[in-house]
Structures are given as C-alpha cells and as structure tokens.
Amino acid sequence: PGVFVLDKDLNWTSAIDPLHYNNPSIDAAGLGRSFARVLVAIRPSARIGLIPAAVGGASLEQWQPGGELYRTAVSRTRYALKSGRLRGILWHQGESDAQKQELAESYANRFADFARTLRRDLGAPDVPIIVGQLGEFAKFPFASQVNEQLALLPLKLPHCAFVSSAGLADKGDRVHFDTRSLREFGRR
C-alpha cells in the first residue's frame, strides 16, 4: 500500500514486481519496490510513485541527452510530475562500461555531466541521485574501476549518494543480483 508504478501506458498502478515493462521475464524483481517500502515504513502517509526507465545492458553513452533512452526517461518523468514531485533518482548501471578501461576510468566525470543535464532538463537541480555499486561478483574486466568511480560520485556531484552492494549475491550468472539481494539492495 502507498507504492505505485507508472506503467508502460502511463497509468499509475500498484507497484507489484516486475515493475519494469521492457523485459518482465528477466526483470522479475528489482530494487525499486523495496526502496519505496522503506520510505512508506518511515512515513506511512506517504504515497510513492516509481517511474521505471531502466534498460538492461545499456551503456552510459546510450543514456546521453538526445538519445532514445534519455528522451523516454525525461518524457515519462515529466508526465509523472503532473501528479507529484520528483524526490529522487535511483541509478544502477555500469556493467557495459566495465568492459573497456577508458570507459570505466572516466565513468564518474561522464556520469556527473549526464546527471547535471538530467537535473536541468527535469527542472530539479538539487534532486538527490542514489547510485548503486555493481555486484562484487561482476565478471566484467573493469568492474572494480567502475565501482571506484561510482563511489567517488558523491564527491563530484552535489546531492548524490552511493550504496554498497557488499555481500550481495548473483543469480548464478555473475551479472545479475538474485531476488533476495535485489530487495536488500533497494532497502539499503
């Protein structure tokens, strides 16, 4: 109760996993719902609206302003703002960038530029952004460098926080968190 999701057709519905509409067979569980449930537990009168925009396997470059992923996320968020306020952005991405050293080592600066533009385009210059660490189990060659860059973001970007994935487990593929871990990650 109190947690809603903006579905593919731009309707607010009860937030039941899977929240994401782009590939529900893979994205059966996520971190958004458990994140929102913590907020409602703290403030029972709150109404939380989640706006899924994630796309698995996308690189940060694919999220740049002008691109389809960016336009879709901004459009969906602007639509949602007709019935609420933007209170935060959850960001968990970086596996694709962990495949090339130059992308991994430049992640923080590239993300900070992206985040400033996103905030500007949403008219929310101070909206908090919470970034999540890649799984410690990640099989990508430069995953540790991306994680270092993610951890540095709060030093480079105002109103930004980093969430550790320490101790969380994968679902056996060394890429995706298992359901229990995703729910714990959202809680963190």
Salt bridges, closest charged atoms under 4 A:
ASP17 OD2 - ARG183 NH2 3.55
ASP97 OD1 - ARG110 NH2 3.06
ASP113 OD1 - ARG116 NH2 2.79
ASP121 OD1 - ARG120 NH2 2.95
ASP126 OD1 - HIS159 NE2 3.50
ASP173 OD2 - HIS176 ND1 2.60
GLU184 OE2 - ARG187 NH2 2.54
GLU184 OE2 - ARG188 NE 3.14
